[in-house]
Amino acid sequence: MKSLFITALALLMGTLAGCATTFHSSKSEMEARPETLYEVHLVDADSGTQLSMKALAQKLAHTDVIVIGEYHGHQAAHLLQSRIQAALHHQRPLQVLSMEQFNLDNQAAIDAYLDGKTGETEFIEDSNAWDNYRASYRPLVEFARQHGLPVVAANAPAAVVRCVGRTGPGYLNKLPANERAQLPGNAFMDTPAYRDKFSAAITSSHSAAGEAMSERMLNTYKAQLLRDNTMASRILSAHKEHPNAQIIHTTGTFHSEEHLGTVALLRQRAPDVSVAVISPVVWPADAEKAPVEKSRNKGDFLYFIQPLPQEFLDEDRERKAMSARFQRPNNETCQEDSP
């Protein structure tokens, strides 16, 4: 799976993500952990009140951009996204779907599929869709296709992100003019809180190492900022092109929780555009009730979910698997690699 998960300092980091799904009547408190990996407990972060899907949709009726964070591949997150998409469409039929899961250089492949010019397998191949597309994102794209709604490939081109991570932000200056023009101005706009969060996420999983590694980590962070700035720019372009439409953006939760990443950059670039963040929270194994108070800063709305099974218990196998998963293609070169 083309997960965008932060892995190792020597490997280009992608992103952390989120998930969940099944809805209950409004209650003041949640009574038990979600029973299945499809179920969520959906909560208003401000009041701590549990929400039904209808109540959530009503609260979001006049919001310009709804950002739904996910843990990539979690069944509950993807089911939740689909249900939110449909519920919001029922009350505001003008809607745009924006997705981190497609890169902007594959927009033509998405448009061809939506226009009925290609079949699904052709679309998946042409758009370089993630390996879990059919299981996780097909319902979102199909809903948009069936209702004639635009789908925006919001992420930066993967090859450009990798090369920024390897050689630094100056790589953008080496791109052909037409490729650079697709990327946002001020492509590495930043916020201090996001940088601190990124650094903490890296150092909590990997040991720090020397000045050279610090430079590599900085380049990796710049690659992360390129993703976030590109997504913010693509969302705002869609808002400008469809000013009366509501935009739903799906993304790994690291890009949006605590109103950081893409969300912070959206607000910097367009303060008048209203944004709501829906973030996943893993139900704690050691608590009878989910700690809304502890997690409410993660978003405007929270959805509590079961944790996914742990991938590895053997650290050596995990390290080898991560290296293989994120190894760059043998034929990939950045312009600075060329003689």
Buried (B, 14 or more C-beta within 10 A) or exposed (E): EBBBBBBBBEBBBBBBBBBBBBBBEBEEEBEEBBEEBBBBBBBBBEEBBBBBBBBBBEBBEEBBBBBBBBBBBBBBBBBBBBBBBBBBBEEBEEBBBBBBBBBBBBBEBBBBBBEEEBEBEEBBEBBBBBEBBEEBBBBBBEBBBEEEBBBBBBBBBBBBBBBBBBBBBEBBEBBEEEBBEBBBEEBBBBBEEBBEBBBEBBEEEBEEEEEEBEEBBBBBBBBBBBBBBBBBBBBBBBBEEBEEBBBBBBBBBBBBBBBBBBBBBBBBBBEEBBBBBBBBBBBBEEEEBBEBEEBBEBBBBBBBBBEBEEEEEEEEEBEEBBEEEBEBEEEEEBEEEEE
